[in-house]
Amino acid sequence: MGLWTLCEGFLLLANALAILNEDRFLAPRGWSFAEVPAGTAKSLKGQVIGLIYATQYMGVPLIIFNVITIVVKLVSG
């Protein structure tokens, strides 16, 4: 496995986290940002929820990385 394949894997993971809908998927399962108390933000669950929201917030850079990956794949075959 090369570095490019690893980067593609992280990009796919970021895409998967970015499309999670809070109202339909996260809140019914207890993974809403509002359900994390201020004191438990350092817990694993709090950090994962923070990662999900950070990924959703960075939509434009994620689109740019997707376009770059598609262009490289089209050029290189």
C-alpha positions in Angstrom: 0.0 0.0 0.0 1.4 3.3 -1.0 1.1 6.8 0.3 -1.4 7.8 -2.4 -3.7 4.8 -1.4 -3.5 5.8 2.2 -4.4 9.4 1.4 -7.4 8.2 -0.7 -8.5 6.1 2.3 -8.5 9.1 4.6 -10.3 11.1 2.0 -13.0 8.4 1.8 -13.3 8.4 5.6 -13.6 12.2 5.6 -16.3 12.0 3.0 -18.2 9.5 5.0 -18.1 11.7 8.1 -19.1 14.8 6.2 -22.4 13.3 4.9 -23.7 12.2 8.3 -26.9 14.1 9.0 -27.4 15.1 12.6 -31.2 15.1 12.7 -31.7 11.8 11.0 -28.7 9.8 12.1 -26.6 11.2 14.9 -29.2 12.7 17.3 -31.4 9.5 17.6 -28.3 7.5 18.5 -27.0 10.0 21.1 -24.2 11.4 19.0 -25.4 14.9 18.8 -23.1 17.8 19.7 -25.7 19.2 22.1 -25.6 15.9 24.1 -22.0 16.2 25.0 -21.6 18.0 28.3 -18.8 20.6 28.6 -16.8 18.4 31.1 -16.8 15.3 28.9 -15.5 16.9 25.7 -12.2 15.2 26.4 -13.7 11.7 26.3 -13.4 9.5 23.3 -17.1 10.0 22.3 -16.7 13.8 22.6 -13.6 13.8 20.5 -15.3 11.7 17.8 -18.3 14.0 17.7 -15.9 16.9 17.5 -14.2 15.2 14.5 -17.5 14.7 12.8 -18.5 18.3 13.2 -15.1 19.6 12.1 -15.3 17.4 9.0 -18.7 18.8 8.1 -17.5 22.3 8.7 -14.6 21.9 6.2 -16.8 21.2 3.2 -15.1 23.4 0.6 -11.5 22.0 1.2 -13.0 18.5 1.1 -14.6 19.3 -2.3 -11.2 20.6 -3.6 -9.4 17.5 -2.4 -12.0 15.3 -4.1 -11.6 17.2 -7.4 -7.8 16.8 -7.2 -8.1 13.1 -6.5 -10.5 12.6 -9.4 -8.3 14.5 -11.8 -5.2 12.6 -10.8 -7.0 9.3 -11.2 -8.2 10.3 -14.7 -4.8 11.3 -15.8 -2.9 8.4 -14.3 -5.4 5.7 -15.2 
